[in-house]
Amino acid sequence: MGVATTMRAVRITAHGGPEVIELATVPVPAPGAGEVLVEVAAVALNNTDVWTRQGAYGLPGDPEALSGWRGPIGFPRIQGADVSGRIAAVGAGVDEGLVGRRVVVDPAVYDGEGPDANPVGLMGSERDGGYAEYVTAPEERIHDVTESPLTDDQLAALPIAYGTALGMIERGRLREGETALVSGASGGVGLALVQIARARGAKVVAISSGPKIDAVREAGAHEVVDRGRDIAGQVRAAAPEGIDVALDVVAGELVGEGLPLLREGGRWVIAGALGGYGVAFDVRRLYLHNAQVIGSAMHTPTHFALLMDLARQGGIRPVVAATFPLEQAARAQEELTRRDHVGKIVMCP
Ligand SMILES: NC(=O)c1ccc[n+]([C@@H]2O[C@H](COP(=O)([O-])OP(=O)(O)OC[C@H]3O[C@@H](n4cnc5c(N)ncnc54)[C@H](OP(=O)(O)O)[C@@H]3O)[C@@H](O)[C@H]2O)c1
């Protein structure tokens, strides 16, 4: 069966509001040497899609500058970092036998070859992504999950949310029997943090809000506190032993408020700034307790390989909150920013 020559794709033409999102018919990209062409079965949305579209990342020295997460990006850009699908064709030097395999794409562009390389680019930002019927990716970023019990939607939910969560948990060195605090716990990354931390044997104290609290508890949190009330007081009551590792995608005031809750040698891992990027805290609460604040961007190749093992074993079950057709990308992003959902929003081209 041949591959079509054109495809539907959703791309952004500039930084801006939903009006910069356009549905276009574009040529199917040709896989280059060492690359594969993936027919997209499902693409999950992330907060980074919205921030990239808005240009909300700022630049060093200019926090208000319109920018992608690593600096300026090229337009038009097809968004979408989270892809599951099937290999439709391969480029020069790639085994033809891969055609038809069910895969998840590691969306990271790394700064080197090694297993602990850092992500410095992202599919859907520095290269075209999966808001489309087809996407290309380097062969070494493709993970065969043909045998996984997870659905295509669930597989698409994994790369950014679960990759970021696993990266945070690994960088924070969370161990069995320790107590973890998870912020933004009903979101894509937050729910992944709850599930993975719980599966690791940690006691999980989650922060969420309103009607989403029950769903967070169902996902595996031992205790859920309401961010609408005194967070520190509630966490102290839920975890009188103190927090070993905070897994935080909210930052803002939570950092200053939360640092004194850490035990000796505790780790505060930050991977997002939904509550504000300007953070003030009393450094005495840091150095007097040998605590660490750790920044965490996505995952390394080692983290991603661990995640794909979990996917093949069905060791985690991502929650899919809603699915949309590709044509409704703007609506899907709007739904994401409304934050009434629990889990991942997915589009099916
Ligand atoms: N560093 C990285 O590599 C990386 C990767 C992925 C995402 N991120 C970042 O991590 C953050 C979360 O991403 P996501 O995709 O999980 O987002 P999401 O699915 O939209 O979920 C975020 C959750 O955070 C809570 N929240 C929202 N606004 C808040 C506020 N002002 N104060 C406190 N809590 C708030 C809400 O949960 P409740 O109502 O239950 O509290 C919401 O459901 C974003 O900042 C994103 O850019 C970073």
The ligand as a Gaussian input file, in Angstrom:
#p B3LYP/6-31G(d) Opt

LIG

0 1
 N        9.768000      20.829000      32.331000
 C        9.198000      20.099000      31.404000
 O        9.865000      19.342000      30.698000
 C        7.731000      20.123000      31.246000
 C        7.085000      19.140000      30.517000
 C        5.683000      19.143000      30.469000
 C        5.006000      20.152000      31.111000
 N        5.693000      21.115000      31.765000
 C        4.995000      22.183000      32.474000
 O        4.348000      21.606000      33.586000
 C        3.146000      22.305000      33.849000
 C        1.962000      21.329000      33.858000
 O        1.786000      20.793000      32.560000
 P        0.547000      19.833000      32.268000
 O        0.644000      19.484000      30.831000
 O        0.494000      18.761000      33.281000
 O       -0.657000      20.848000      32.479000
 P       -2.209000      20.554000      32.678000
 O       -2.551000      19.213000      32.166000
 O       -2.904000      21.736000      32.137000
 O       -2.403000      20.501000      34.264000
 C       -1.992000      21.471000      35.135000
 C       -2.734000      21.330000      36.487000
 O       -2.121000      22.246000      37.397000
 C       -3.109000      22.821000      38.245000
 N       -3.019000      24.273000      38.119000
 C       -3.317000      25.012000      37.039000
 N       -3.083000      26.311000      37.272000
 C       -2.645000      26.401000      38.515000
 C       -2.258000      27.497000      39.350000
 N       -2.274000      28.752000      38.912000
 N       -1.855000      27.232000      40.590000
 C       -1.825000      25.972000      41.026000
 N       -2.202000      24.888000      40.284000
 C       -2.595000      25.119000      39.044000
 C       -4.441000      22.282000      37.796000
 O       -4.717000      21.170000      38.629000
 P       -5.580000      21.269000      39.989000
 O       -6.743000      22.143000      39.704000
 O       -5.899000      19.851000      40.256000
 O       -4.653000      21.846000      41.022000
 C       -4.177000      21.742000      36.397000
 O       -5.006000      20.673000      36.080000
 C        3.068000      23.396000      32.790000
 O        3.654000      24.573000      33.311000
 C        3.924000      22.855000      31.678000
 O        4.418000      23.869000      30.855000
 C        7.024000      21.105000      31.844000

